[in-house]
Amino acid sequence: MQDKLSDIVLFHRKRSGLTQQQLAELANVGKNLIYELEKGKQSVQLCNLLKILQVLNIELDFKSPLKKAFVKETSDANS
């Protein structure tokens, strides 16, 4: 993977002018989690990762060969 999550989080945190402690407080997670995530920790609970990404204004975009069909079928079902 060309863009590692650890690098993306670190880049956005620094560009936002946040310390690891400040990001942890805003995301309501432990400072150690931010440190470990930026160092490339392989396992992070999804709920905690989503909190961090939300604070940094990062959106996840899932890619799949079936994404167009999924979007069409789920939008039709909700209509």
Order of alpha helices (4+ residues) and beta strands (2+ residues): alpha-alpha-alpha-alpha-alpha
